[in-house]
């Protein structure tokens, strides 16, 4: 339990520290994000589409996590889910700031239509109707599926993006969501 807590907290700290960097090329035109959010440079259309999808995905993840609050029994699942909520909430703030900085016609504040949103909506409805004794397994399954989809999205963006900061973010998302899905699968199976 303590090891998982330490790993979750270190992963969260590493992710947030990675978001606190500065652009490598200060002479390039930058989108100023303000409020302590690092700017992303030279965003192309693919970067903007990726960030719009990530804004929706991170908002969905926070909604999933919050829908199970107070119903999680397993302390390890609780610690991981708390770390996921904090990380994805902070990512959502950063992504929306990047989108607002490039003036994407208010796309940063609306819910983007993303692949799999209907699946998440069905999963949320099922989670909300799940008896308390089965919430941990259902939550791990739903979050694991969501994490795998986001990791795939991030890997795909690695081939199309142009902004160094957005590409770095996509790489971190791929790594963290892949590892998160594996941990959720392990917790769901009871393999400790």
Residue pairs with C-beta under 8 A, 6 or more apart in sequence:
1 75
1 76
1 79
4 76
4 79
4 80
5 79
8 79
8 80
8 82
8 83
9 83
11 83
11 87
11 176
11 179
12 83
12 86
12 87
15 87
15 91
15 172
15 176
16 87
16 90
18 168
18 169
18 172
19 37
19 38
19 90
19 91
19 94
19 169
20 36
20 38
21 38
21 165
22 38
23 30
23 38
23 39
23 40
23 41
23 164
23 165
24 164
25 41
25 164
28 41
28 42
29 41
29 42
30 39
30 40
30 41
31 39
31 40
31 41
31 43
31 98
31 101
31 102
32 39
32 101
33 39
33 40
33 94
33 97
33 98
33 100
33 101
34 97
34 101
35 97
37 93
37 94
37 97
37 98
38 94
38 165
39 98
39 101
39 165
40 47
40 98
40 101
40 102
40 163
40 165
40 166
41 163
41 164
41 165
42 162
42 163
42 164
43 51
43 98
43 102
43 162
43 163
43 166
44 161
44 162
44 163
46 157
46 160
46 161
46 162
47 157
47 161
47 162
47 163
47 166
48 99
48 102
48 104
48 107
50 153
50 154
50 157
50 160
50 161
50 166
50 170
51 95
51 98
51 99
51 108
51 166
52 99
52 104
52 107
52 108
52 112
53 112
53 114
53 153
54 91
54 95
54 150
54 153
54 169
54 173
55 92
55 95
55 96
55 99
55 108
55 112
56 111
56 112
56 113
56 114
56 117
57 114
57 146
57 149
57 150
57 153
58 88
58 89
58 91
58 92
58 95
59 92
59 111
60 117
60 120
60 146
61 84
61 85
61 88
61 143
61 146
62 85
62 88
62 89
62 92
63 124
64 120
64 123
64 124
64 127
64 139
64 142
64 143
64 146
65 81
65 84
65 85
65 88
65 143
66 85
67 124
67 127
67 128
68 81
68 127
68 135
68 139
71 132
71 135
72 78
72 81
72 135
72 136
72 139
73 132
73 133
73 135
73 136
74 136
74 187
76 187
76 192
77 136
77 139
77 140
77 187
80 180
80 183
80 184
80 187
81 139
81 143
84 143
84 180
87 176
91 173
94 169
95 108
96 108
96 109
97 108
98 108
98 166
99 107
99 108
100 108
100 109
115 149
116 146
116 149
119 145
120 142
120 146
123 142
123 145
123 146
124 142
126 138
126 142
127 135
127 138
127 139
127 142
130 138
136 187
136 188
137 188
140 184
140 185
140 187
140 188
141 184
141 188
143 180
143 181
143 184
144 180
144 181
144 184
144 185
144 188
145 181
147 177
147 178
147 180
147 181
147 184
148 177
148 178
148 181
150 173
150 177
151 173
151 174
151 177
151 178
151 181
153 173
154 170
154 171
154 173
154 174
154 177
155 170
155 174
157 166
157 167
157 170
158 167
158 170
158 171
158 174
161 167
161 170
186 192
